[in-house]
Amino acid sequence: MFGIGMPELLLILAIALIVIGPNKLPDLAKALGRGFAEFRRATEDLKRSFNEEVNTAEARDRLLQEGKIRSPDHSPEDAVLVEEDAASAPSDSSAAPHPAPEASQAEASQAEASQAEAPQAEALKTDAKDSAHD
């Protein structure tokens, strides 16, 4: 633990007790504990977000290589060719509809989440304005 042994730790605690005082030392310890917990949560959220982005990029690259999705930077001529191919393909009424691409499902989920968060964000803004005026 940072090269601090038991005697050094006891000395630091004794000095903190003398400087801060016995009344405020528990409050300081609680505040430090909350700060460390918040920092740990933030780093875990950052790691989770980073891993999700990496997994999404890997899945997108794999789908691009398999030809299941097209690159977003394809030209309009490509879109015309795709429409012509779809029009010339034989139509089978018994065929099941194709599922929606993963990207559109993700966009729909994000839109729903942002709509759900909008009232909460507005309430926080209102609370912040009220406390600023006090």
N, C-alpha and C positions, 0 to 999 in steps of 0.2 A: 504494500500500500504506500506508494511514493517514497519508499525507503524510510518511513517513520516507524519507529519501534514503540513499544508500550511506554517506556519512560518519557519519550518525547511527547507522545499523545497525552499523557497525564499532565505534563508541564503545560502544554497548550490549553487544555481544559481548565487547569487551575488559573492561568493568566486570564482566560476568557471569563471565568467566574468572578475574578477580582475586578476586571475592567468593566464588564457589562452589568454584573450584579446578579444576585440570585433570583430577583423578580422577573427580569427580562430574558434570562437565559433560556427558559422553556419556549417562550414565544419565538426567539431567534432560531432555536432548533426546529420548531414546526415550520417556520418560513423557509429554512434551508431545505428541509425534507420535501416540502411542496415544490420548491424550485427544481430540485433534482428530479422529482417525479415528472414534472412538466417537461423538463429537458429530455428525459428518457422517452416519454410519449411522442414528443416532436420528432426525435431521431427515428423511432420506430415507424411513424407515419411517413417520414421521408424515405426510409428504406422500402416500405411497402409500395409507395408511389413509384419509386424508381424501378422496382421489380415488375410492377404492372406495365410500365412503359416498355421495358425490355421485352417482356412476354408478348405484348401487342406488336412490337416491331418484328419480332421473330415470326409470329403468326402471319403478319402481312407479307413478309418476305417469302415465307413458305408458300402462301397462296399465290403470290405473283409468279414464283417459279413453276408451280403446278398449272398455271394458266387459268385459275379459277376466278381471279380478279384482274383487272387491268390497272396499269399505272395511271395515276391522276393526271399526268402530263401528256396523255395521248392527244393527238390532233383531232379536230372536228371531222376530218375525212374518215378517220377510224370509226367514229360514231355512225356516219352514214353507211359505211360498210357493214357494221354490225346490224343496223336496222334492215339493210337489204338482205343480209343473211337470214335474219329472223323472218322476213316476209317470204323468202323463197323456201324456207323449211316447211316440210309437210306438217299439217296441223292434225293432232290426234286429240279428240275431245275427251278420251278416257284417261289421258295423262294427267297426273297430279300437278298442281301448280308448283312452281319453283319457290323454295323458301327465300325469304328476304336475306340479302347479304348481311354479314355480321356488322359491317360499318353502319348501315342504316339502323340496325337494332341498337347499337351503342349510342348513336346520335339521339334516338328516341328516348333511351334511358336517361341520357344527360339532360335532355329537354324537360323530362318529367321531374328530375331532381332539382333543376334550376327553378322550375315553377313552384316546387314545394318549399324551396329555400327563400323565395322572394318575400313572402309575408314575414318570415323570421328576420330577414335582413332589414326590412322596413321598420319593424318594431325596434330593432337595435339602434337604427339611425334616430328614431324618435326619442328613445331613452337617452341617447348620447346628447341630443340637442337639448332635452329637458335638463339634464344634469349640467350642461354647459351654461345654461341661463341661470342656474341657482347660485 
